[in-house]
Amino acid sequence: MQAKPEIIGSMRSSYTRAVCMVCIEKNIEFVLTECLLGSWELFAIHPFGKMPVLRHGDFELYESKAIATYLDRAFPGPPLFPSEPRLAALTEQWVSLVNSMLYGTVRSYLLAYLKPNTPDGSPDLATIELVKPQLREQLAVLNNAVAGTGYLVGDQLTFADLNLLTIVHNVRLLPGGVDALAEAAHLARYYDRHSIRPSYTTTIPPPGPPRRAPPR
């Protein structure tokens, strides 16, 4: 019997969650091993201790996009990475854009509230005001992207959608995030439509960011 893929990370991590959503969409039986950022379980596979990592039998892998690609190709079920070259390239494009831009914007916004670099520990309003227009600009781009079909790529669900949904979840947790999303009407409808998928509803994380393990 083939070993179940073991995903090591935390459901509070949007990237861990996206990988778990891949498994659910493809009906892959998997094991989630919850751990903290910087845990030895992560360093055993990832050189910088980031999450998620994958162990599948004697095969180990890190970085969520690489893990999702492996799971999609190694297991049957609806493909989440299209084989057609243009659709495949667009999937890569949207994963890259969301991870390189929107994720960082949301993280900066959130940390300005949770871990501000201010003398009295109050929210870092300067950073927040700087990030707000960036967030709206990026949401507007994504709003246009999903306006036509309700998907990022063609008329099919891809890993780009799963990856985006986990970040939009975090947008809605930001102060003013729900209002910012409401301004992007197509994206708001996209979220409402896909957030009822079992892969989404069964992976909703508990509140709070992933905690960090104590120094080794």
Summary of the structure (lengths in Angstrom):
residues: 216
radius of gyration: 17.5
end to end distance: 36.0
largest distance: 57.5
contacts: 667
relative contact order: 0.16
helix: 53%
strand: 9%
